[in-house]
């Protein structure tokens, strides 16, 4: 799932079933309304959309391979840095099932 939260009551979501390809990840990014902000605005540089797409693919891969063991996975926030600089997970929570 890719989600953009711009306000307390405004959720913008794109969903896919695991696994996803890089092109599906890129499509997910373009589907959220906040995607235009990632292309650069008000003098800010464009975000590293390639790194964001790669991260989505890897997180989906992780979730798929932990199937049955993963109860919850939350990365919040995931900072998308300027183009060529990658992404940074500021905080993450992984909860396993009691198996």
Helices and strands as residue ranges (DSSP letters): E 2-7, E 10-14, H 22-31, H 35-38, H 49-65, E 70-75, E 78-80, E 87-89, E 92-96
